[in-house]
Amino acid sequence: MTKAYSAKTIKTLEGMEHIRHRAGMYIGSVGENGLHHILLEIISNSVDEFLNGSGNHITVKLFEDGSVMVQDNARGIPHGKMPNGNPVLREIFGTLNTGGKYDNEGNSGYNTSGGMNGQ
């Protein structure tokens, strides 16, 4: 028997709910390949900082238990308030499409970017 499929069964997920519900759509999978994609993004952000003149050292350590550490001496994530009054960290980690790589005028310090995500 086929289940009902109509306008009543269509849902709109708000905010980051759709990413939590279907993470594989954004990182390729929720398994090992997805984890590798996220790690590549983190390393790319460190490289972006280096290429844009901030920081001169990147360390990537692979541990026997399978964990990874990525460390650089670049700018890190800014602190403070956004123009809307929300804390920068809340916006970066909790609001879609938020980051320092969307400015095409060179005001963010990212004239070159290899990482796909905003921060």
Backbone bond lengths (Angstrom), bond angles and torsions (degrees), N, CA, C in turn:
res aa  C-N    CA-C-N  psi(-1)  N-CA   C-N-CA  omega(-1)  CA-C   N-CA-C  phi
1 M - - - 1.445 - - 1.540 109.49 -
2 T 1.306 117.43 133.15 1.449 123.04 179.65 1.515 109.70 -85.40
3 K 1.328 116.23 133.95 1.470 121.22 178.05 1.511 109.52 -74.58
4 A 1.317 116.39 155.79 1.468 122.32 178.95 1.520 110.11 -64.91
5 Y 1.318 115.83 138.21 1.462 121.82 177.14 1.520 106.46 -138.07
6 S 1.328 115.09 108.88 1.466 119.71 -176.43 1.522 108.91 -150.29
7 A 1.309 116.61 -175.99 1.461 121.50 178.38 1.523 111.25 -56.96
8 K 1.302 118.13 -28.27 1.462 122.05 -179.73 1.532 112.21 -70.69
9 T 1.327 117.86 -20.50 1.466 120.16 -178.20 1.531 112.95 -94.59
10 I 1.324 118.07 -2.91 1.465 122.41 179.52 1.530 108.72 -83.75
11 K 1.337 116.94 133.80 1.462 121.95 -178.83 1.528 110.15 -121.37
12 T 1.300 116.03 148.26 1.457 122.64 170.70 1.514 107.15 -114.66
13 L 1.324 116.13 119.91 1.452 120.85 178.70 1.522 108.44 -93.18
14 E 1.294 117.22 136.83 1.453 122.97 -175.71 1.523 112.16 -96.16
15 G 1.320 115.37 153.94 1.458 121.04 174.29 1.513 112.10 56.23
16 M 1.319 115.76 -130.55 1.466 120.91 -177.77 1.518 112.66 -94.05
17 E 1.328 116.79 6.42 1.462 120.68 -177.93 1.531 111.81 -57.93
18 H 1.339 117.86 -38.35 1.467 120.09 -179.10 1.529 111.46 -67.79
19 I 1.330 118.21 -31.35 1.467 120.64 177.59 1.517 109.52 -69.94
20 R 1.322 117.07 -42.65 1.465 120.23 178.85 1.525 111.07 -65.10
21 H 1.340 116.34 -35.06 1.455 121.27 -177.35 1.529 112.43 -77.53
22 R 1.342 117.36 -34.35 1.463 122.53 -177.89 1.533 110.42 -135.17
23 A 1.320 116.53 59.48 1.467 121.51 -176.20 1.528 112.67 -57.52
24 G 1.312 117.91 -34.46 1.454 121.47 -179.46 1.514 113.35 -59.37
25 M 1.321 117.20 -24.83 1.458 121.62 178.46 1.530 110.93 -66.27
26 Y 1.311 117.10 -25.40 1.464 121.79 -175.56 1.517 113.18 -104.24
27 I 1.312 117.26 -29.28 1.470 119.58 -178.09 1.523 112.29 -116.83
28 G 1.308 117.62 8.45 1.459 121.51 176.67 1.512 114.32 93.06
29 S 1.314 117.71 -39.38 1.462 122.22 175.83 1.526 107.60 -166.68
30 V 1.314 115.45 168.26 1.464 119.15 175.89 1.526 110.25 -101.19
31 G 1.306 116.16 12.73 1.459 121.92 178.45 1.519 111.84 -104.54
32 E 1.308 115.04 -151.94 1.462 122.06 -176.19 1.532 112.49 -59.39
33 N 1.328 117.77 -40.58 1.465 120.00 179.45 1.527 111.73 -63.18
34 G 1.320 117.61 -38.48 1.455 121.06 176.88 1.520 111.62 -64.69
35 L 1.323 116.09 -40.29 1.460 120.61 177.11 1.527 110.32 -62.56
36 H 1.322 116.95 -41.45 1.471 120.72 177.79 1.523 110.78 -63.09
37 H 1.326 117.22 -38.26 1.469 120.92 178.07 1.527 110.68 -62.28
38 I 1.317 117.05 -45.01 1.466 121.11 178.90 1.529 110.29 -63.34
39 L 1.335 117.25 -43.27 1.468 120.84 178.56 1.534 110.53 -61.02
40 L 1.332 117.09 -42.48 1.460 120.69 177.85 1.525 110.87 -60.90
41 E 1.321 118.33 -39.79 1.467 121.69 177.61 1.532 111.22 -62.71
42 I 1.331 116.56 -42.12 1.470 120.32 179.80 1.528 109.98 -64.49
43 I 1.324 116.43 -45.62 1.470 119.89 177.96 1.531 110.12 -63.75
44 S 1.321 117.60 -41.24 1.469 121.18 178.17 1.519 111.64 -59.79
45 N 1.328 117.53 -37.73 1.459 120.08 177.61 1.523 111.14 -63.92
46 S 1.333 117.33 -39.78 1.469 120.21 176.28 1.524 110.96 -64.29
47 V 1.317 116.55 -42.79 1.462 120.93 178.64 1.531 110.31 -64.44
48 D 1.338 117.41 -40.63 1.468 120.90 176.74 1.522 110.92 -57.07
49 E 1.322 116.54 -44.21 1.463 120.30 178.82 1.529 110.45 -60.94
50 F 1.322 116.55 -45.06 1.466 121.90 179.25 1.532 110.71 -60.66
51 L 1.333 116.79 -49.15 1.466 121.23 -177.48 1.522 112.56 -64.60
52 N 1.306 116.45 -25.17 1.463 120.59 -179.35 1.524 112.19 -97.44
53 G 1.338 117.04 15.64 1.453 121.37 171.36 1.511 116.56 85.99
54 S 1.315 117.65 11.37 1.459 119.96 178.02 1.522 108.53 -115.13
55 G 1.298 116.41 114.61 1.460 120.49 -178.77 1.510 111.53 91.66
56 N 1.319 115.37 150.84 1.460 119.98 179.70 1.525 111.96 -139.00
57 H 1.336 116.59 15.93 1.462 119.72 -176.95 1.525 109.25 -148.59
58 I 1.326 116.64 128.46 1.471 122.65 175.44 1.524 107.29 -130.01
59 T 1.320 116.19 130.17 1.458 121.72 177.26 1.520 108.63 -120.91
60 V 1.321 116.19 130.57 1.465 121.98 173.01 1.518 106.43 -122.24
61 K 1.330 116.56 118.97 1.469 121.10 179.79 1.522 109.40 -114.61
62 L 1.325 115.07 130.75 1.462 122.02 174.63 1.521 107.33 -105.38
63 F 1.316 116.65 125.96 1.453 121.35 -177.15 1.527 110.95 -102.77
64 E 1.323 115.65 156.34 1.466 121.52 -177.21 1.525 112.79 -59.46
65 D 1.335 117.54 -29.33 1.463 119.96 -179.15 1.529 112.34 -79.94
66 G 1.347 116.83 3.32 1.460 120.92 178.71 1.518 114.21 93.50
67 S 1.329 117.77 -5.42 1.460 119.88 179.35 1.530 110.24 -80.85
68 V 1.317 115.33 162.77 1.458 122.35 -176.76 1.521 108.38 -134.74
69 M 1.338 115.35 144.34 1.465 121.03 173.83 1.525 108.00 -124.80
70 V 1.330 116.22 130.51 1.458 121.91 174.70 1.523 106.21 -118.63
71 Q 1.325 115.33 127.28 1.466 120.24 -176.83 1.521 108.64 -138.64
72 D 1.328 116.25 138.14 1.461 120.74 173.23 1.519 108.92 -139.61
73 N 1.326 116.29 172.50 1.467 119.95 179.06 1.529 110.45 -113.74
74 A 1.318 115.87 36.84 1.457 121.66 -178.16 1.531 111.22 -90.69
75 R 1.304 116.00 -161.00 1.470 121.86 -172.66 1.514 115.06 -69.79
76 G 1.300 118.56 -27.56 1.456 120.02 -175.83 1.514 110.98 74.47
77 I 1.307 116.49 -161.55 1.463 122.35 -178.93 1.520 108.45 -96.84
78 P 1.325 117.49 130.43 1.467 119.54 -179.86 1.534 112.08 -61.76
79 H 1.304 115.75 154.86 1.466 121.72 175.32 1.517 107.89 -112.89
80 G 1.296 116.78 164.74 1.456 120.75 177.26 1.510 110.93 120.75
81 K 1.311 115.00 -161.65 1.467 122.40 -176.25 1.524 110.33 -111.50
82 M 1.306 115.59 145.16 1.455 122.91 173.59 1.535 108.05 -79.00
83 P 1.332 118.30 165.47 1.466 120.26 176.68 1.533 113.49 -56.19
84 N 1.351 117.04 -26.76 1.467 120.09 178.91 1.535 112.63 -82.27
85 G 1.342 117.35 -0.59 1.457 121.72 178.33 1.516 114.96 93.80
86 N 1.328 117.72 -11.19 1.458 120.73 179.93 1.527 110.77 -78.83
87 P 1.330 117.49 149.15 1.465 120.16 176.08 1.535 110.50 -62.16
88 V 1.326 116.97 141.46 1.463 122.54 -179.74 1.529 110.84 -55.38
89 L 1.338 117.80 -46.25 1.467 120.29 -177.97 1.527 111.99 -60.21
90 R 1.308 117.46 -39.47 1.465 120.85 178.42 1.523 110.53 -63.22
91 E 1.318 116.84 -41.90 1.461 120.65 179.51 1.523 111.12 -66.53
92 I 1.339 117.07 -47.41 1.465 120.85 -176.96 1.521 111.72 -61.88
93 F 1.335 116.88 -45.04 1.460 119.57 -175.42 1.518 114.29 -93.99
94 G 1.335 117.80 -7.40 1.453 118.92 -175.76 1.509 116.42 -127.31
95 T 1.330 118.17 -2.39 1.459 120.78 -179.11 1.524 109.23 -125.59
96 L 1.313 115.31 129.00 1.460 119.88 179.89 1.519 111.47 -60.57
97 N 1.313 115.33 151.20 1.466 123.13 172.66 1.520 113.06 58.38
98 T 1.318 116.62 39.84 1.460 121.72 179.45 1.516 108.73 -117.91
99 G 1.315 117.66 129.24 1.447 120.75 178.24 1.515 112.02 174.46
100 G 1.312 115.12 177.43 1.448 121.08 -175.88 1.514 114.90 -95.64
101 K 1.325 118.09 10.27 1.462 120.24 -174.94 1.522 112.83 -111.37
102 Y 1.314 118.05 18.65 1.458 120.92 -179.45 1.520 112.97 -101.48
103 D 1.300 117.67 -0.34 1.457 122.23 -178.70 1.524 109.73 -89.99
104 N 1.326 117.45 116.42 1.459 121.27 -178.89 1.523 113.30 -88.87
105 E 1.316 117.73 -0.95 1.464 121.94 -178.57 1.526 112.06 -91.67
106 G 1.333 118.29 -3.81 1.460 121.25 -179.50 1.514 113.52 82.74
107 N 1.329 118.34 10.04 1.464 121.82 -178.18 1.519 113.24 -76.45
108 S 1.342 117.91 -18.56 1.464 120.21 -177.42 1.521 111.99 -89.60
109 G 1.319 117.34 -8.36 1.459 119.69 -176.51 1.512 113.37 88.45
110 Y 1.320 117.84 5.46 1.457 121.70 178.45 1.517 109.74 -112.78
111 N 1.321 116.62 86.54 1.448 120.64 174.58 1.517 110.75 -85.42
112 T 1.337 116.65 -18.86 1.452 124.08 177.78 1.518 107.04 -134.14
113 S 1.331 117.48 138.25 1.458 119.88 179.84 1.519 110.12 -148.57
114 G 1.320 116.52 127.23 1.451 121.56 175.73 1.512 111.75 -99.92
115 G 1.335 116.70 -30.39 1.456 120.95 178.68 1.514 110.38 -70.90
116 M 1.324 116.76 143.91 1.448 120.04 -177.63 1.518 113.01 -86.53
117 N 1.314 117.49 -24.76 1.457 120.36 -176.72 1.519 110.76 -87.05
118 G 1.322 114.83 163.37 1.457 120.67 -173.07 1.497 116.07 -68.49
119 Q 1.302 119.76 -29.89 1.473 118.57 -174.91 1.491 112.20 -134.20
